[in-house]
């Protein structure tokens, strides 16, 4: 297939993926408003078909990826969106939409890309935030799924419990009763709290360094302005001296 036709096919495929992602999110929102049901009937079949398409899409991209580790990290949201236990994970498909937008440089084409995109990229990758965030997210979701299994609670309650526990808030409204739940809680306390602490310190260090850089840039700009003013004054003095010399020469 010629390259231009292949690009058109790829573009059409990406458009379909974006539309399916937005459609599935809309279906979940409609289900939350009790307008449709995703547990049975035709909407359930459509919802399942879309899930299978995204599963196939993920597997194909994973197999064709040159670096499996890099793919898993950069497409973690796509993997989380494939968790079928709760419709809330569908919202992670927005990560796929954003990646397609970035692939076609739509932000740049619309004039939205600039300094903020570079700062965002530096914050996510240069600081290692994206890797810490990915690991923390995996820990939270894994703990939630295991807690839901051992404690026989809904995934909503389990997610709430894992976030409250990992952030050391500890409201105590949801607590483990079974031995398995206590083991999960112990692992989350040691692992999750550590990684979330690293996340907060990374954010703090990034903004602190940026403030220091901004202050240094401002100081340099002020020095540059002062040097410019001095150079202008020197130029004026030289001009006046030349005029004075000319006048003296004419008088002689």
C-alpha positions in Angstrom: 0.0 0.0 0.0 1.4 3.5 -0.9 2.4 5.6 2.1 -0.2 8.3 1.4 -3.0 5.7 1.4 -1.6 4.1 4.5 -1.6 7.4 6.3 -5.2 8.0 5.3 -6.2 4.6 6.6 -4.3 5.2 9.8 -6.0 8.6 10.2 -9.5 7.1 9.6 -8.7 4.4 12.2 -7.6 7.0 14.8 -10.7 9.0 14.2 -12.8 5.9 14.8 -10.9 5.2 18.0 -11.5 8.7 19.3 -15.2 8.5 18.5 -15.5 5.1 20.2 -13.7 6.5 23.3 -16.0 9.5 23.5 -19.0 7.3 22.8 -18.2 4.8 25.6 -17.6 7.7 28.0 -21.0 9.2 27.0 -22.6 5.8 27.5 -21.2 5.6 31.0 -22.5 9.1 31.8 -25.9 8.2 30.4 -25.9 5.0 32.5 -25.1 7.0 35.6 -28.1 9.1 34.9 -30.1 5.9 34.5 -31.0 6.8 30.9 -29.6 3.5 29.6 -28.4 0.2 31.1 -25.0 -1.2 30.5 -25.8 -4.5 32.3 -28.1 -5.9 29.7 -29.9 -5.2 26.4 -28.5 -3.6 23.2 -26.4 -1.0 25.0 -24.6 -3.8 26.9 -23.7 -5.4 23.6 -22.4 -2.2 22.1 -20.4 -1.4 25.3 -18.9 -4.9 25.2 -18.0 -4.6 21.5 -16.3 -1.3 22.1 -14.3 -2.9 24.9 -13.2 -5.7 22.6 -12.1 -3.2 20.0 -9.9 -1.3 22.5 -8.5 -4.6 23.8 -7.6 -5.6 20.3 -6.1 -2.2 19.7 -4.0 -2.4 22.8 -2.7 -5.9 22.1 -1.7 -5.0 18.5 0.1 -1.8 19.6 1.9 -3.7 22.4 3.1 -6.5 20.1 4.3 -4.0 17.5 6.1 -1.7 20.0 9.8 -1.8 19.9 10.2 -1.1 23.6 7.6 -3.0 25.7 8.6 -1.2 28.9 8.2 2.2 27.4 4.9 1.3 25.9 3.5 0.0 29.2 4.5 3.2 31.0 3.3 5.6 28.3 0.0 3.7 27.7 -0.8 2.9 31.3 -4.2 4.7 31.0 -5.1 2.5 28.1 -4.4 -0.6 30.1 -6.4 0.7 33.1 -9.3 1.5 30.7 -9.5 -2.2 29.9 -10.4 -3.2 33.5 -14.0 -4.5 33.0 -15.0 -4.5 36.7 -16.3 -1.0 36.8 -17.4 1.6 34.2 -15.4 4.3 35.9 -12.2 3.0 34.2 -13.6 4.0 30.8 -12.7 7.6 31.6 -9.0 6.6 31.3 -9.7 6.3 27.5 -9.3 10.0 27.4 -5.6 9.3 27.6 -5.8 7.5 24.2 -7.6 10.6 22.8 -4.9 12.9 24.1 -2.1 10.7 22.6 -3.8 10.7 19.2 -4.1 14.5 19.4 -0.4 14.7 20.3 0.5 12.3 17.5 -1.0 14.6 14.9 0.3 17.8 16.6 -3.2 19.2 16.8 -2.3 21.5 19.6 0.4 23.0 17.5 -1.8 23.3 14.5 -4.4 25.1 16.6 -1.8 27.4 18.0 -2.2 26.1 21.5 1.2 24.5 21.8 4.1 26.6 23.1 5.9 27.2 26.4 3.2 25.4 28.5 3.6 22.2 26.5 7.4 22.2 27.0 7.0 22.8 30.7 4.4 20.1 30.9 6.7 17.6 29.1 9.6 18.6 31.4 7.5 18.2 34.5 6.2 14.7 33.4 9.3 13.1 32.1 12.4 15.0 33.2 11.4 14.8 36.9 10.3 11.2 36.6 6.8 12.2 37.7 5.0 10.1 35.1 6.8 7.0 36.2 6.1 7.6 39.9 2.5 8.4 39.1 2.1 5.3 37.0 3.5 3.1 39.8 1.3 4.8 42.4 -1.8 4.4 40.2 -1.1 0.7 39.7 -0.7 0.2 43.4 -3.9 2.0 44.2 -6.0 0.2 41.6 -4.5 -3.2 42.5 -5.1 -2.6 46.2 -8.7 -1.6 45.4 -9.4 -4.7 43.4 -7.9 -7.0 46.0 -9.6 -5.2 48.8 -12.9 -5.5 47.0 -12.3 -9.2 46.5 -11.4 -10.0 50.1 -13.8 -7.6 51.9 -16.8 -8.2 49.5 -17.2 -4.4 49.0 -18.0 -2.5 45.9 -15.2 -1.1 43.8 -16.3 2.4 44.6 -15.8 1.9 48.3 -12.6 0.0 47.7 -11.2 2.9 45.6 -12.2 5.4 48.2 -10.5 3.2 50.9 -7.3 2.9 49.0 -7.0 6.6 48.3 -7.8 7.5 52.0 -5.3 5.0 53.2 -2.5 5.9 50.8 -2.8 9.6 51.5 -2.7 8.9 55.3 -6.1 10.7 55.8 -7.7 7.6 57.5 -11.3 8.5 57.9 -12.0 5.0 59.2 -15.4 4.7 57.5 -14.1 1.7 55.5 -11.8 -0.7 57.3 -10.5 -4.2 56.5 -12.0 -7.1 58.5 -10.6 -10.2 56.8 -7.0 -11.4 57.0 -6.6 -10.9 53.2 -7.9 -7.3 53.5 -5.5 -6.6 56.3 -2.5 -7.9 54.3 -3.6 -5.7 51.4 -3.8 -2.7 53.7 -0.4 -3.4 55.1 1.2 -3.5 51.7 -0.6 -0.4 50.6 0.5 1.4 53.8 4.2 0.7 53.1 4.2 0.8 49.3 1.5 3.3 48.4 2.3 5.9 51.0 6.0 5.8 50.0 5.3 6.4 46.4 2.7 9.1 47.0 5.2 10.8 49.3 7.7 10.8 46.4 5.0 12.3 44.2 4.4 15.2 46.5 8.1 15.8 47.0 8.7 15.7 43.2 6.0 18.3 42.7 7.4 20.5 45.5 11.0 20.3 44.1 9.8 21.1 40.6 8.0 24.3 41.5 10.8 25.3 43.9 13.4 25.0 41.2 11.2 26.8 38.8 10.8 29.7 41.2 14.6 29.8 41.6 15.0 29.8 37.9 12.5 32.5 37.5 14.3 34.7 40.0 17.6 34.1 38.3 16.0 35.0 34.9 14.5 38.2 36.3 17.9 39.1 37.8 19.6 38.6 34.5 16.9 40.6 32.7 17.4 43.5 35.1 21.2 43.4 34.6 20.7 43.3 30.9 18.5 46.4 31.1 21.0 48.2 33.2 23.8 47.4 30.9 21.7 48.6 27.9 21.0 51.9 29.7 24.7 52.3 30.5 25.7 51.6 26.9 23.2 54.2 25.7 24.6 56.8 28.1 28.1 56.0 27.0 27.1 56.5 23.4 25.5 59.8 24.3 28.7 60.9 26.0 30.8 59.9 23.1 28.5 61.9 20.7 28.7 65.0 22.9 32.5 64.7 23.1 32.7 64.5 19.4 30.5 67.6 19.0 32.7 69.4 21.5 35.9 68.5 19.6 34.4 69.6 16.3 33.3 73.0 17.8 36.8 73.6 19.2 38.3 72.7 15.9 36.0 75.2 14.1 36.9 77.9 16.6 40.6 77.5 16.0 
